[in-house]
Amino acid sequence: MAREELMLPVESLDPARYRESQRVTWVSVLVNIGLTLAQVGIGLIANAQSLVADGFHSLSDLLADVMVLVANAQSRHPADADHPYGHQRIETAASLALGLLLLGTGAAILWSAATRLQHLDALPPIGALALWTALAALAAKEALFRYMLRIAEKLRSPMLVANAWHARSDAASSLVVAFGVAGSMLGYRFLDPAAAVIVGFMILRMGAKFTHEAMLELIDTGLADEEVERIRTTLRASPGVIDLHALRTRRMANRVLVDAHIQVDSRISVSEGHLIAETARVRVQAGHPDVLDVLVHVDAEEDLLPELRAGQLPGRDILLPHLRRLLGEDLPNIEKTLFHYLGNRVEAEVFLPPEVCFDSERVAQLESRLAKRLVDDPYLSAVSLNCRVAPR
């Protein structure tokens, strides 16, 4: 049985994809810097504590953007000795961190809302400038969310999707601030903390979702059944592939890694098995753009009892002397011998030297001798005698 481990050099992050992801993140950085300064400053001036809190929420977005920039810069590095599959998993780690940040933000909003509900009478009057600032922040955050989500879906980047939804969570908190400020100005001071509770739970839900998805990728969860079936169909349709088993998949950021065992004709050469495996790998990568690499294991038959076969069947170092004894010590050196490990027995192909190959009487003697000795042979089930013809 031959094993083919086919590993292409892992690509670095596509330059165009990297530039676009950096551009959208820098836009978010500039927006969040402006919002943080405006919300905190005007919130303090207008006595709007919810606006100040929302400013710190914008600051958390700014920190998230910095994390994305660092992760993008690191994940675009090509594969190296320590990271043979590349650095794309840094995106996954950043997505996990952003999910945890959303969880922390949601918990902080819930805590702040609970505190305000307990001290409604102690809240100072809020200036009108706070309402306009909250509405402007809401519009800016919603526009930023839509822009970032469009780019993230185009690039198929889980990290940018997580960051876009983080922007949406801040837009939701800005909406809470707008209702809260307006309600406070109208005398309904409970509206702000009540809405904050709802948004806090929404943010917690988003944080849990992104944390869960990142964890699934980090523990090598396979693709959805329909995606796996499409890859399976491509492999089975490859020329020379008889069957397929032990197909495994896992994600790495926006790419996919595939491991597969393909079954080929048991009597083909190692080089032909390699060609079949290479063809199957190329077809999968051509037909499934998300697939970064395919590791192909070539089997001569289905692995029904691999542990039994490995433990009972000897290797070439034992079989060659055994075969020589079967053929007779008087036979000159054999040119080449191929062994086929099939089930729990071995078949041998023997290529005779020229002086024997064309001596019909000598060949007949060998065939007669083998027919008698193979009846009770513990290893060999069949031996074929061959002549190799080549131009001089």
FENKA-V833154 format. One record per pair of residues at least 6 apart in sequence whose ideal C-beta (glycine too) atoms are under 6 Angstrom apart, sorted by the first residue. I is the first residue (numbers start at 0). J is the second residue. Records with the same first field share a line. If there is no record, write none. Layout:
BEGIN
I->J / J
END
This chain:
BEGIN
0->299 / 340
1->269 / 272 / 297
2->296
3->273 / 276 / 295 / 297
5->280 / 295
7->292
9->78 / 84 / 85
11->75 / 77
12->74 / 75
16->154
17->75
20->71 / 154 / 159
21->71
23->147 / 150
24->64 / 67 / 68
27->64
28->64
30->139 / 143
31->57 / 60 / 61
34->57 / 136
35->54 / 57 / 58
38->50 / 53 / 54 / 57
39->51 / 54
41->128 / 132
42->50 / 51 / 54
45->125 / 126 / 128 / 129
46->123 / 125
47->125 / 129 / 180
49->176 / 179 / 191
50->129 / 133 / 176
52->111
53->172 / 173 / 176
56->169 / 172
59->104
60->165 / 169
63->97 / 100 / 162 / 165
66->93 / 96
67->162
70->89 / 90 / 93
73->86 / 89
74->86 / 87 / 89 / 90
76->86
78->85
87->251 / 252
88->251
90->158 / 252
91->213 / 216 / 217 / 252
93->158
94->157 / 158 / 161 / 209 / 213
95->213
97->161 / 165
98->206 / 209 / 210 / 213
99->210
101->202 / 205 / 206
102->206
104->202
105->199 / 202 / 203 / 206
108->195 / 199
109->199
112->192 / 195 / 196
115->192
116->192
119->188
122->188
125->180 / 183
129->180
130->180 / 181
133->173 / 176 / 177 / 180
134->177
136->173
137->170 / 173 / 174 / 177
140->166 / 169 / 170 / 173
141->170
143->166
144->163 / 166 / 167 / 170
147->163 / 166
148->163
151->159 / 160 / 163
155->253
156->253
161->209
164->205
168->202 / 205
171->198
172->198
175->194 / 195 / 198
178->190 / 194
179->190 / 191
182->190
216->250
219->249
221->248
222->248
227->248
231->246
233->282 / 283 / 286
234->243 / 259 / 279
235->243
237->278 / 279 / 282
239->263 / 275
240->261 / 279
241->262
242->262
243->261
244->260
245->260
246->259
247->258
248->255 / 257
249->256
254->289 / 291
255->289 / 290
256->292
257->290 / 293
258->294
259->295
260->296 / 298
261->279
262->298 / 301
263->272 / 275 / 297
265->299 / 300 / 339 / 341
266->339
272->297
276->295 / 297
279->295
280->293 / 295
283->290 / 293
284->290
312->340
318->338
322->347
325->372
331->352
333->349
334->350 / 352
335->350
336->349
337->348
338->345 / 347
339->346
344->380
345->378 / 379
346->380 / 381
347->379 / 382
348->383 / 385
349->384
350->385 / 387
351->384
355->361
356->386
369->382
373->379
END
